[in-house]
Amino acid sequence: MRILVVEDQPAAAHILKEKLEAECYAVDVEHDGDRAFYRAKTNHYDLILLDNILPGKSGPEICSGLREYKMHTPILVLSVQSDIQEKIRLLNCGADDYLPKPFSYTELAARMKAILRRPPMVESSLIQVGDLTLDRGTFSAARKGKSISLTPKEFALLEYLAGRKGKVASRQDIMEHVWDDAGDPFSNNIETHIANLRRKIDRGHKIKLIHTVHGQGYRLCP
C-alpha cells in the first residue's frame, strides 16, 4: 500500500517514513501543503497522514479541497491542536480520523489499519490464494503449511497481487501501489521481484500461482 506523509518537520517525517517502510508500506513525503495537495490530486494513495499546520495550504484546506475534487482517499490528521472544536472542524472538512501529537506509533498503526480495513478483510488478517497463505498481521507467507521467507518489498508485492483476487495488475498499477516516488518506472525492479517470488512461491510446485499476462501485467491465482 502507498501512503503520503505530509509533515513540515523533516526529522519527524523521516522517522515516520522509516517506521512505515518497516511495515511494508510504500511512503512518499511532503513538507509543504501546496505540494502535498498537488501530489494527492495527481497520484493514487491508499492513505494520507496529514499534519494540520503546514506552510502553504493547511490540513483543513487540503481535506476540503480533495473532497471537492471527489477524491475519497482516507485521511488521518496528526496535530498538536487537540481541542474538540478543532477535531470537529477537521472531520467536517473531510478527515476520516484525528490523532493528537505527541502520539504512540502503536496507536497510529492501529488507527491506520482500522481506516484501511475493507469489508472482505474484516474477519481476518489472512489472505488465501489456493494453497498459499499470507498473514498481513505478521507479514509472513506459507505454501502448503511451509513457511516462505520474503523481503518486505516481496511481501508487499505479493499482498497487492493477492488482494486483486485473480485480476491482472498492470506494471503501472504495481508501481503506484507497491513502490514510492523514488521508484524508477524504467527499471527492472518489478520483473526482478516477480522472478524472486516465482522462485520462492512456485518452484517445486506443479500448480503455479504467479502468472504473466503478456502485454497486460501479472496476476496471482491457482
Disulfide bonds with the S-S distance in Angstrom:
none
